[in-house]
Amino acid sequence: MSEMSYDAIVAEAKDRMGKAVGHLEGDLKGIRTGRATPGLVDHIRVDYYGSMTPISQMAQVSAPDAKTIGIKPFDVSQAAAIEKAILASDLGITPVSDGKIIRLPLPMMTEEQRKKLAVHVKEMGEQTRVAIRNVRRDCNKHAQASKKASTINEDQEHDLEKEIQDLTKKHEGDVDTLLEKKTEEINTV
């Protein structure tokens, strides 16, 4: 364990905890709730002349109504490739295409699907909390190593551990907010 400065340890904690929350936020965008949002297809990649490209870079993605996602390829010749990628994805939606615009009609979710999805979202949140707590543990170890190496004194170590705990609580609160919002989305459609 190498010694680090007070500010470097705080910066590492903020950065890594922020990335964990950001990762969860991105994962939650890709979860289908029954309401159409362009974010549902963000994770799907299409083989575009040998390069795996996100749909959002190949087409205009919109939600013309609450039950449909519209995808209008910039290059109409790629419509079939986009359809193929959607079918191969974990989305579970069959695309409808007229050759120029691809429509994804979202079916209604059953109560059982909603419950399973809510449990899955809760598990994702718990994994993120564990990641945040692991960052706290690592940063506290850095603080102890820095005190041993006399980079910081005992009071600074105490202040640092308190600041890391405050960051942990803040980021766990962010996770709770994201989970509440997604769970509400799942249950109100």
C-alpha positions as CSV (number, residue, x, y, z in Angstrom):
1,M,0.0,0.0,0.0
2,S,1.6,3.2,-1.1
3,E,1.3,6.4,0.8
4,M,-0.8,9.2,-0.9
5,S,-1.5,12.8,0.0
6,Y,-4.8,13.7,1.7
7,D,-6.1,15.4,-1.4
8,A,-5.1,12.5,-3.7
9,I,-7.0,10.0,-1.5
10,V,-10.2,12.2,-1.5
11,A,-9.9,12.7,-5.2
12,E,-9.6,8.9,-5.8
13,A,-12.6,8.2,-3.6
14,K,-14.8,10.8,-5.4
15,D,-13.7,9.6,-8.8
16,R,-14.2,5.9,-8.2
17,M,-17.5,6.3,-6.3
18,G,-18.8,8.6,-9.0
19,K,-17.9,6.1,-11.7
20,A,-19.7,3.3,-9.8
21,V,-22.9,5.5,-9.6
22,G,-22.4,6.5,-13.3
23,H,-22.1,2.9,-14.3
24,L,-25.4,2.0,-12.5
25,E,-27.1,5.0,-14.1
26,G,-26.0,3.8,-17.6
27,D,-27.2,0.2,-16.9
28,L,-30.6,1.4,-15.6
29,K,-31.2,3.3,-18.8
30,G,-31.0,0.1,-20.8
31,I,-33.7,-1.6,-18.7
32,R,-37.1,-1.8,-20.4
33,T,-39.9,-0.5,-18.3
34,G,-42.8,-0.5,-20.8
35,R,-42.3,3.1,-21.6
36,A,-40.4,3.9,-24.8
37,T,-37.2,5.8,-24.4
38,P,-34.3,6.1,-26.8
39,G,-31.9,4.9,-24.1
40,L,-33.3,1.4,-24.5
41,V,-31.2,0.9,-27.6
42,D,-28.0,2.7,-26.4
43,H,-26.2,-0.6,-25.6
44,I,-26.9,-2.2,-28.9
45,R,-24.0,-2.3,-31.4
46,V,-24.3,-2.8,-35.1
47,D,-21.7,-4.3,-37.5
48,Y,-21.1,-1.2,-39.6
49,Y,-18.5,-2.1,-42.3
50,G,-16.5,-4.3,-39.8
51,S,-16.7,-1.9,-36.8
52,M,-19.2,-2.4,-34.0
53,T,-21.0,0.9,-33.8
54,P,-23.8,2.1,-31.4
55,I,-27.2,2.6,-33.0
56,S,-27.2,6.2,-31.9
57,Q,-24.2,7.0,-34.1
58,M,-25.9,5.4,-37.2
59,A,-29.5,6.6,-36.8
60,Q,-31.8,9.1,-35.3
61,V,-33.5,7.4,-32.4
62,S,-36.7,8.9,-31.0
63,A,-39.8,7.9,-29.0
64,P,-42.8,9.3,-31.0
65,D,-45.2,7.9,-28.4
66,A,-45.0,6.1,-25.1
67,K,-45.2,2.6,-26.7
68,T,-42.9,3.0,-29.7
69,I,-39.2,3.7,-30.4
70,G,-38.5,5.0,-33.9
71,I,-35.1,4.5,-35.5
72,K,-34.3,6.3,-38.8
73,P,-30.9,5.2,-40.2
74,F,-28.7,8.0,-41.7
75,D,-27.7,5.4,-44.3
76,V,-30.9,3.5,-45.4
77,S,-28.8,0.6,-46.6
78,Q,-27.9,-0.2,-43.0
79,A,-31.6,-0.7,-41.9
80,A,-31.3,-4.5,-42.3
81,A,-28.1,-4.6,-40.2
82,I,-29.8,-2.5,-37.4
83,E,-32.8,-4.8,-37.4
84,K,-30.5,-7.8,-37.2
85,A,-28.6,-6.3,-34.2
86,I,-31.9,-5.5,-32.4
87,L,-33.1,-9.1,-32.9
88,A,-29.8,-10.5,-31.6
89,S,-29.9,-8.2,-28.5
90,D,-31.4,-9.0,-25.1
91,L,-34.2,-6.4,-25.7
92,G,-36.8,-9.1,-26.6
93,I,-38.6,-6.8,-29.1
94,T,-39.3,-7.7,-32.8
95,P,-38.6,-4.6,-35.0
96,V,-41.1,-3.5,-37.7
97,S,-39.5,-1.9,-40.7
98,D,-40.7,-0.3,-43.9
99,G,-37.1,-0.1,-45.3
100,K,-36.6,3.5,-44.2
101,I,-37.8,3.6,-40.6
102,I,-37.5,0.9,-38.0
103,R,-40.2,0.9,-35.3
104,L,-39.9,-1.0,-32.0
105,P,-43.4,-1.5,-30.5
106,L,-43.1,-2.1,-26.8
107,P,-45.5,-4.7,-25.4
108,M,-47.2,-4.3,-22.1
109,M,-45.3,-5.8,-19.2
110,T,-47.0,-8.4,-17.0
111,E,-47.1,-8.0,-13.2
112,E,-44.7,-10.9,-12.9
113,Q,-42.2,-9.2,-15.3
114,R,-42.5,-6.0,-13.3
115,K,-41.7,-7.8,-10.0
116,K,-38.7,-9.7,-11.6
117,L,-37.4,-6.4,-13.0
118,A,-37.8,-4.6,-9.7
119,V,-35.8,-7.4,-8.0
120,H,-33.1,-7.2,-10.7
121,V,-32.8,-3.4,-10.3
122,K,-32.5,-3.8,-6.5
123,E,-29.7,-6.3,-7.0
124,M,-27.9,-3.9,-9.4
125,G,-28.1,-1.2,-6.7
126,E,-26.7,-3.5,-4.1
127,Q,-23.8,-4.4,-6.3
128,T,-23.1,-0.7,-6.7
129,R,-23.3,-0.1,-3.0
130,V,-20.7,-2.9,-2.5
131,A,-18.4,-1.3,-5.1
132,I,-18.7,2.1,-3.2
133,R,-17.9,0.4,0.1
134,N,-14.9,-1.3,-1.5
135,V,-13.6,2.1,-2.5
136,R,-14.1,3.3,1.0
137,R,-12.1,0.4,2.3
138,D,-9.3,1.0,-0.2
139,C,-9.1,4.7,0.6
140,N,-9.1,4.0,4.3
141,K,-6.2,1.7,3.8
142,H,-4.4,4.4,1.8
143,A,-5.0,6.8,4.7
144,Q,-3.5,4.3,7.2
145,A,-0.5,3.7,5.0
146,S,0.0,7.5,4.6
147,K,-0.1,8.0,8.4
148,K,2.4,5.2,8.9
149,A,4.7,6.8,6.3
150,S,4.2,10.2,8.1
151,T,2.7,11.8,4.9
152,I,-0.3,12.8,7.1
153,N,-0.7,13.1,10.8
154,E,-3.2,11.3,13.1
155,D,-5.7,14.2,13.0
156,Q,-5.6,14.3,9.2
157,E,-6.1,10.5,9.1
158,H,-9.2,10.9,11.3
159,D,-10.5,13.8,9.2
160,L,-9.8,11.8,6.0
161,E,-11.7,8.8,7.2
162,K,-14.7,11.0,8.2
163,E,-14.6,12.7,4.7
164,I,-14.5,9.3,3.0
165,Q,-17.4,8.1,5.1
166,D,-19.4,11.2,4.1
167,L,-18.6,10.6,0.4
168,T,-19.8,7.0,0.9
169,K,-23.1,8.1,2.4
170,K,-23.6,10.7,-0.4
171,H,-23.0,8.2,-3.2
172,E,-25.1,5.5,-1.5
173,G,-27.9,8.2,-1.4
174,D,-27.4,8.8,-5.1
175,V,-27.8,5.0,-5.7
176,D,-31.0,5.0,-3.6
177,T,-32.4,8.0,-5.6
178,L,-31.7,6.2,-8.9
179,L,-33.3,3.0,-7.7
180,E,-36.4,4.8,-6.4
181,K,-36.8,6.5,-9.8
182,K,-36.4,3.3,-11.8
183,T,-38.6,1.2,-9.5
184,E,-41.3,3.9,-9.8
185,E,-41.0,3.8,-13.6
186,I,-41.3,0.0,-13.6
187,N,-44.5,0.1,-11.5
188,T,-46.3,3.1,-13.1
189,V,-46.5,2.1,-16.7
